[in-house]
Amino acid sequence: GFSDDLDWRPMLFQDSAVAQRACALCCVLSRKAARLPCGHIVCMDCHAECVRGGSVCPLDRKMFSEEELDELNASVDYIRKCKVACTNLSSGCEFVGPAAGLLDHYKVCAFHVVPCPHCHTSVLRRSIVEHCREDCSVQPAHRRTVGEDSSTPLLDCIEKARDEVKEALSKISEDMISLQTSLNRCCENVRAESATNRQQWDALDDKYVELSSICAAGFAESREHLRKELSVQSTKLVAATKAVSLDVNCFCGPKTMHWYFEGWEDMKQQASDGRLAYFHSPIRDVYGYRISQCIELQRKNNEMCFGCSINIHPGSNDSELEWPFSMVYSIGIIHPENKSNVISCKVDASKYPKSPSLQKPIRIKNLGIGTEKLCTSEKLEKEGFVANNALHAFLQVERSSSSSLSSKCTK
């Protein structure tokens, strides 16, 4: 695949390195070849046949893999500049020149050889006349002349057949040269078409890369726009949710739980012995939180202090609630006869975000949070909050607001 004046021409390369690049099987020097691991060089056509035969070198029966091949390439310019000798070197021609000029030399070479028509010895074409006249081994007496009657019919037939064969071979040679020229021209056309297709493919590839970049940029822009829009809508949704939550809270009002504790005398007895007396109410569900009330009685500084608090217990839906617990709650005691008469303590839990008692409980209830001294036992009894050995305790829970006090006790 080099050019019409080089393809399928016998070459006598003077550089052994170039000659060694020829295929070890077909002896053809190709633009592309491969060196097998065994050292043999094969053209790509012979390489394909070797692969179809099981990837085995036919010269030494050694196997090879594609990863072990060493690719060899030869450019047209390089081959055209390589030094070659004339194919008539054995006849005495001393021409040595670039391969590109061999065909022109061959047309004027004076060392072409032709066979003698009588003795069939190879003789330089320029010396054929002298050879026939003086050096031919066949005696002139035995040579046949044109128009001379043949003394041997068999010899005439042989000569006729020879002439016909020579004519046929000459025609075949001309046809082969014509076919070779056509084949070379087709190869050139195929290479040109391949180059054109490659250019078109590269152009399409560049277009694909350009379109991919445009699409990626468009997708990124759309994604960013959607992200911003989603952020805006999310903010609006959160604000709307909070507004609805506040409206619902205002509509429904705070939740109030009542606990009627019976056992005041026992509680006083435990506290009088110097112990901390405390009791827990049943666990209630308040806005999803599991909460219980706790009342306690303990002697401090010669007086019996009464306190109350809340405890937060683990629940099955704790993962869906907000933590820490941040609602406002009031705990205290209601007078049994006058419901408006209360002793209470109001706590805004949002003011204590780091309190362990307000965090999400793990396995057991949290410690109580409230007040250790709501009042004294003497006050409860004197003002009639204790009736029939019982206390009326309450817990009221509402949403936190910015105006809420962190802690406020009332009578």
C-alpha positions in Angstrom: 0.0 0.0 0.0 2.7 2.5 -0.9 2.2 3.7 -4.5 1.7 2.4 -8.1 5.4 2.6 -8.9 6.4 0.6 -5.7 3.6 -1.9 -5.0 4.3 -5.5 -6.0 7.7 -4.6 -7.5 10.7 -6.7 -6.6 13.2 -4.6 -4.6 16.8 -5.2 -3.6 17.1 -3.0 -0.5 20.6 -2.1 0.4 19.7 -1.3 4.0 19.4 -4.7 5.8 17.2 -3.0 8.5 14.6 -2.3 5.9 14.9 -5.7 4.3 14.4 -7.3 7.7 11.0 -5.6 8.1 9.6 -7.7 5.2 7.1 -10.4 6.1 8.9 -13.6 7.0 6.1 -15.6 5.3 5.2 -13.8 2.1 8.4 -11.6 1.8 6.3 -8.5 1.2 7.2 -5.2 2.8 4.0 -3.6 4.1 3.2 -0.3 5.6 2.0 -2.1 8.7 3.5 -5.2 10.2 3.9 -6.9 13.6 6.8 -8.6 15.3 5.8 -11.8 17.0 7.3 -12.8 20.4 9.4 -15.4 18.7 11.1 -12.6 16.6 9.4 -13.2 13.2 7.9 -10.3 11.4 4.6 -10.8 9.6 2.4 -8.4 7.5 -1.1 -7.7 8.7 -2.7 -10.1 6.1 -0.5 -13.0 7.3 -1.0 -12.0 10.9 -4.8 -12.3 10.4 -4.3 -15.8 8.9 -2.1 -16.8 11.9 -4.8 -15.6 14.3 -7.5 -17.6 12.5 -5.1 -20.6 12.8 -5.0 -20.4 16.6 -2.5 -17.5 17.1 0.4 -19.8 16.2 3.5 -18.8 14.3 3.7 -21.2 11.3 7.5 -21.0 11.2 8.3 -22.3 14.7 4.8 -23.3 16.0 5.1 -20.9 18.9 1.9 -19.4 20.2 1.4 -15.6 20.8 -1.2 -13.2 22.1 -2.2 -9.7 20.9 -0.6 -8.0 23.9 2.8 -9.5 23.0 2.9 -8.0 19.5 5.3 -5.2 18.6 3.7 -3.0 15.9 5.9 -1.8 13.1 4.9 1.0 10.7 6.7 2.3 7.6 5.7 5.5 5.9 5.6 6.0 2.1 8.2 8.8 2.2 10.6 6.6 4.2 10.4 3.7 1.7 10.7 5.9 -1.4 13.9 7.3 0.0 15.5 3.9 0.9 18.4 2.8 -1.3 17.8 -0.1 -3.7 19.8 -1.9 -6.3 18.6 -2.7 -9.8 17.0 -6.1 -10.3 19.6 -6.6 -13.1 22.3 -6.6 -10.4 23.2 -10.2 -11.3 23.6 -9.1 -14.9 26.1 -6.5 -14.1 24.0 -3.3 -13.4 25.6 -1.2 -10.7 22.7 1.2 -10.2 22.0 2.1 -6.5 19.4 4.8 -5.8 16.2 5.7 -4.0 13.3 3.4 -4.5 11.2 6.2 -6.0 13.6 6.3 -9.0 13.9 2.6 -9.7 11.0 2.5 -12.2 12.5 5.3 -14.3 16.0 3.6 -14.2 14.4 0.3 -15.2 13.1 1.8 -18.4 16.6 2.8 -19.5 18.7 0.0 -17.9 21.2 -1.5 -20.3 21.4 -4.8 -18.5 18.1 -6.4 -19.3 18.5 -10.1 -20.2 16.7 -12.0 -23.0 17.0 -15.8 -24.0 18.8 -16.8 -27.1 16.3 -18.1 -29.7 18.7 -21.0 -30.6 20.6 -22.1 -27.5 18.1 -20.5 -25.0 21.0 -19.0 -23.0 20.3 -15.8 -21.0 22.1 -13.0 -22.8 22.2 -9.2 -22.4 19.7 -7.7 -24.8 22.3 -5.3 -26.2 24.6 -8.3 -26.9 22.1 -10.7 -28.5 23.2 -9.9 -32.0 26.9 -10.5 -31.3 26.0 -13.7 -29.3 24.0 -15.2 -32.2 26.7 -14.3 -34.7 29.7 -15.5 -32.7 29.1 -17.1 -29.3 25.9 -19.2 -29.8 26.7 -22.9 -29.1 24.3 -24.0 -31.9 26.2 -24.3 -35.2 24.9 -22.1 -38.0 24.4 -25.2 -40.1 21.8 -26.5 -37.7 19.9 -23.2 -37.4 16.6 -22.9 -39.1 16.0 -19.9 -41.3 12.7 -18.2 -42.1 11.1 -19.9 -45.1 13.2 -23.0 -44.9 11.3 -26.2 -45.1 11.3 -28.2 -41.9 13.1 -31.5 -42.1 11.5 -32.6 -39.0 7.7 -32.1 -38.6 7.9 -32.7 -34.9 10.3 -29.8 -34.5 7.9 -27.6 -36.4 5.1 -28.5 -34.0 7.2 -27.8 -31.0 8.3 -24.5 -32.2 4.8 -23.5 -33.1 3.6 -24.6 -29.6 6.5 -22.6 -28.1 5.5 -19.5 -30.0 1.9 -19.8 -29.0 2.9 -20.3 -25.3 5.2 -17.2 -25.5 2.4 -15.2 -27.0 0.0 -16.3 -24.3 2.5 -15.7 -21.5 3.2 -12.2 -23.0 -0.6 -11.5 -23.0 -0.9 -12.8 -19.5 2.0 -10.7 -18.3 0.4 -7.6 -19.9 -3.0 -8.4 -18.3 -1.3 -8.9 -14.9 0.4 -5.6 -15.1 -2.9 -4.0 -16.1 -4.7 -5.7 -13.2 -1.9 -4.7 -10.8 -2.2 -1.1 -11.9 -6.0 -1.2 -11.4 -5.6 -2.8 -8.0 -3.1 -0.1 -6.9 -5.5 2.5 -8.1 -8.4 0.9 -6.2 -6.2 0.8 -3.1 -5.5 4.5 -3.4 -9.2 5.2 -3.8 -10.0 3.2 -0.7 -7.3 5.0 1.3 -8.7 8.4 0.1 -12.2 7.3 0.9 -11.1 6.1 4.3 -9.4 9.4 5.0 -12.6 11.3 4.0 -14.7 9.1 6.2 -12.3 9.6 9.1 -12.5 13.3 8.7 -16.3 13.1 8.7 -16.2 10.9 11.8 -14.0 13.3 13.6 -16.3 16.1 12.7 -19.3 14.2 14.0 -17.3 13.3 17.1 -16.6 17.0 17.7 -20.2 17.9 17.1 -21.2 15.2 19.6 -18.9 16.6 22.2 -20.2 20.1 21.6 -23.8 19.0 21.9 -23.0 17.1 25.1 -21.4 20.2 26.6 -24.5 22.3 25.6 -26.9 19.7 27.1 -24.8 19.4 30.3 -24.8 23.2 30.6 -28.5 23.3 30.0 -29.2 20.6 32.5 -27.0 22.3 35.1 -28.8 25.6 34.6 -32.2 23.9 34.8 -31.2 22.0 37.9 -30.0 25.1 39.6 -33.2 27.0 38.7 -35.3 24.1 40.0 -33.1 24.0 43.2 -33.7 27.7 43.9 -37.4 27.4 43.1 -37.7 24.4 45.4 -35.8 26.2 48.1 -38.2 29.2 47.8 -41.3 26.9 47.8 -39.9 24.9 50.8 -39.4 28.2 52.7 -43.0 29.2 51.9 -44.2 25.7 52.9 -42.4 25.8 56.2 -43.8 29.3 56.9 -47.3 28.1 56.0 -47.0 25.0 58.1 -45.9 27.1 61.1 -48.8 29.4 60.5 -51.3 26.5 60.3 -49.7 25.0 63.4 -50.1 28.2 65.3 -53.7 28.5 64.1 -54.5 25.0 65.2 -52.8 25.5 68.5 -54.8 28.7 69.1 -58.0 26.9 68.1 -57.5 23.8 70.1 -55.9 25.6 73.1 -53.5 24.1 75.6 -53.9 20.5 76.9 -54.6 20.1 80.6 -54.3 16.8 82.5 -55.6 16.3 86.1 -54.3 13.9 88.7 -56.1 13.2 91.9 -53.4 11.9 94.3 -54.7 10.0 97.4 -52.0 9.3 100.0 -51.1 12.6 101.5 -50.6 11.3 105.0 -48.3 8.5 103.9 -46.3 11.0 101.9 -45.9 13.2 105.0 -44.9 10.2 107.1 -42.1 9.3 104.7 -40.9 12.9 104.6 -41.0 13.2 108.4 -38.5 10.3 108.6 -35.9 12.4 106.7 -36.5 10.7 103.4 -37.5 12.2 100.0 -41.1 11.2 99.4 -42.2 11.3 95.8 -45.0 9.8 93.7 -45.6 9.7 89.9 -48.8 10.0 88.0 -49.8 7.7 85.2 -48.1 8.4 81.9 -50.1 10.7 79.5 -49.7 11.4 75.8 -49.2 15.1 75.2 -48.8 16.2 71.6 -47.1 12.8 71.0 -44.7 13.1 74.0 -45.2 10.6 76.9 -45.2 12.6 80.1 -45.9 11.9 83.7 -46.2 14.3 86.7 -44.2 14.0 89.9 -44.9 15.4 93.3 -42.3 15.3 96.1 -42.1 16.2 99.8 -38.8 16.8 101.7 -37.8 18.5 104.9 -35.4 21.4 104.4 -34.4 23.9 107.0 -37.1 22.9 109.5 -39.9 23.1 107.0 -41.6 20.6 104.8 -41.0 21.7 101.1 -43.5 20.5 98.5 -42.3 20.4 94.9 -43.6 19.2 91.5 -42.1 18.4 88.1 -42.6 16.4 84.9 -40.7 13.4 83.5 -40.4 12.6 79.8 -40.6 8.8 79.0 -39.5 6.9 75.8 -42.2 6.6 73.2 -42.6 4.6 69.9 -42.8 7.8 67.8 -40.0 9.8 69.4 -38.1 9.8 66.1 -40.9 11.9 64.6 -40.9 14.5 67.3 -38.9 17.7 67.8 -36.1 17.5 70.3 -35.3 18.9 72.8 -38.8 19.2 74.3 -39.5 23.0 73.9 -43.2 23.5 75.0 -44.5 25.7 77.8 -46.1 23.9 80.7 -47.7 24.7 84.0 -47.7 22.3 87.0 -49.3 22.8 90.3 -52.2 22.2 92.8 -55.9 23.2 92.4 -58.1 24.0 95.5 -60.8 21.3 95.8 -63.6 23.9 96.5 -62.4 26.9 94.5 -61.1 25.8 91.1 -59.7 29.3 90.3 -57.5 29.1 93.4 -54.2 27.4 92.3 -50.6 27.2 93.3 -48.6 26.6 90.1 -45.3 27.0 88.4 -45.0 27.9 84.7 -41.9 26.7 82.7 -40.9 27.6 79.1 -38.8 24.5 78.1 -37.5 26.3 75.0 -35.3 28.4 77.4 -33.4 25.3 78.4 -32.3 23.6 75.1 -29.3 22.0 76.7 -31.1 20.5 79.7 -30.6 16.7 79.8 -34.2 16.3 81.1 -35.6 17.8 77.9 -33.6 15.6 75.4 -34.9 12.5 73.7 -35.1 9.8 76.3 -33.0 6.6 75.8 -34.6 3.4 77.2 -35.6 5.0 80.5 -37.4 8.1 81.6 -35.5 11.4 81.9 -34.9 13.1 85.3 -37.7 15.5 86.3 -37.7 19.2 85.6 -39.8 21.6 87.5 -39.4 23.2 91.0 -38.3 21.6 94.3 -40.3 24.1 96.3 -43.7 25.1 95.0 -44.8 25.8 98.6 -44.8 24.1 102.0 -47.0 21.3 103.4 -48.2 23.7 106.1 -49.5 26.1 103.5 -51.3 23.3 101.6 -53.0 22.1 104.7 -53.7 25.5 106.2 -55.3 26.9 103.1 -57.4 23.8 102.4 -55.6 22.4 99.4 -55.6 19.0 101.1 -59.0 17.4 101.5 -59.8 13.8 102.6 -56.1 12.8 102.4 -56.0 13.9 98.7 -54.4 16.5 96.4 -55.7 17.7 93.1 -52.6 18.1 90.8 -52.7 19.4 87.2 -50.4 19.7 84.2 -51.1 22.2 81.4 -49.0 22.1 78.2 -49.0 24.7 75.4 -46.8 25.7 72.5 -43.8 27.9 73.2 -44.1 31.6 72.4 -41.5 34.4 72.4 -43.4 36.2 75.2 -43.4 33.2 77.6 -41.4 33.5 80.8 -38.7 31.0 81.5 -40.1 30.2 84.9 -43.0 31.7 86.9 -44.7 30.5 90.0 -48.2 31.8 91.0 -50.5 31.5 93.9 
